[in-house]
Amino acid sequence: MTARAVETWTLQPLTDFVREASVRLVLLMTPAGQVLAQSGFSRAVDVMSAAALGAAIVASTGELAKQLRQAPFAALNHQGNRHGIFLSTFPIERGTVVVLAVYDLDVSSLGLVQLFYEQLAADLKAASPKGSVPKQVLAADFERELSESLNTLFGR
């Protein structure tokens, strides 16, 4: 399984997480759905769909928590018959990172994913560039930057 990253500092922590937690698919992204890195996806449309859905879940559950005057969720998990989905966020100096991981229940477990998620968060915090803020994506540059990011993520 090949991991690809737009932000190269995410690559080694992502690769370690995939290997140690035995996850099938992983996206590292911003709460807006901008992909930082991915592993296991073979089609750009799947990355874009998963990023959009993950960002929407983070936004909607965050707003629901706000309406209930509660803290945002720590993590969300859903398990089906064969696969589980784990979604969580954590802060780094440059903002918030969203992790979306899909795992096979016959190879991994929620406990294993959670255990190595904590290590992933610590590794990404340590690897994150200090003192720099990522540039804002302008609407005029969005399509070009999206295309460049997807080309980078899929080695094109």
N, C-alpha and C positions, 0 to 999 in steps of 0.2 A: 504494500500500500504506500503510495507516494504522497507525501505532504508537500504543500506548496504555500508560499507566504508572500503577501504584498509587503508586510513589515517583517524584515528578515530576523529581527530579534525574537520573534515568536516561534521560529522554526524548531529549535532544539527542545524547548519545553513541550511543544506540541508533539513532536516525535516521541519523546520520553513518555508522555501521557498515553498516547496511542498504544505503545508497546506494553507499558506496565498495567494499564487498566483493561487491556484487550477490547477496546472499543472499535466499532465498525466504521462510523462516520463521526467527524468532529468539525465544527465551525468555531472559529474565534472571530468575534465581530464587535462592533460598537452597538450601543442601544438603538442607533438609527439604521442598523442593518448593513453597514459598510464592513465588508469582510476583510479581516486582517490576515487570516490563514485558514486553510482547510486541509483535511485528510480524508481520503476514501471516496470522495465524489468524483464521478467520471464525466459528468455533463454540467456545463455552465448554468443551464436552466434549473438544474436541481439545487445548485449552490444558491442561486438567486431566490428561488422559492423558499428554501429552508431559512435563508437569512431574513427574508421578509416576514415569514411566519414567526420565527423566533423573536424578531424585534417587536412584532405586534403583540405577542404573548407577554413579553416583558413590559411593554407600555400599558397594556390593558390590565394586567394584574397589579402593576404599580399604581395605576389610577384607582382601581378597586380598593386597594389598601388605603390610599389617601382618603377616599370617600368614607371608609370605615374608621378613619383616624388610627390606623395601624401602621407598623413598620412594613416596608416592602418584603416580599417573600425572600427567604434565604436561598431556596432552590425548589424547583418543581420536578416531579418525576411522574412518568406514566409507564406502566408495564402492560404489555399485551401478552399474548400466548407465547410469542417467540422473541420479541424485541422489547427493549426498554428505551425510554428517552429521558435524558437528564438535561435540565436547563438551569443555569445559575449565572449570577453576576458578581463581580468584585471590582473594587476601585484600584486604579494604579495612578501614578502621578499625572499621566496624560488624560485621564478620564475614567470611564468604566469599560470593562471588558465583559462581553457576554459569551458564555461557553454553551454550546449545544452539542450534546454527544448522544449517539445512538449505539446501543450495545446489544449483542445477542445473549439471551438468557442462558443458553447452554454453554457459553464461553466465559461470561462475565456476570457480575451482579451489581446491584445498586450500591452495596457496601464497598465493593472494590472500586467502583467508579468514584464514589464520594471520597474514599481514602486518597486516591491519586489525584483527584480534583484539587484537594487542599495543597498538594505538592505542586501541581500545575500553577495554581494561583501564586504561590510563593515564588516559584521560578520565574514567572512572567513579571511579577513586581520587581524582582532583582534584575532582570534583563532589560526592562523598559528604559528607554532613553530618559535621562534626567534633565529637567529644566527646559525641555522643548515642548512646544504645543503644536499638534498637527495642524496643518493649514485647513481652513474651511473650504469645503467643496462649493464652488459657485455653480449656479444653475447652468450657465453657459458652458462650463467645462465638464458637467456631469457625465454626459454620454461618452466623451473621449476618455475621461478618467475611469469610468466603469469598464469600458472596452480594454484599456490598458491593464487594469487590475485583473480582469478575467483572463486575459492573455498570460499574465504572469502566473496566476493560480493554476493554469492548465498547461504551462510550458509551451505556449505558442509564440 
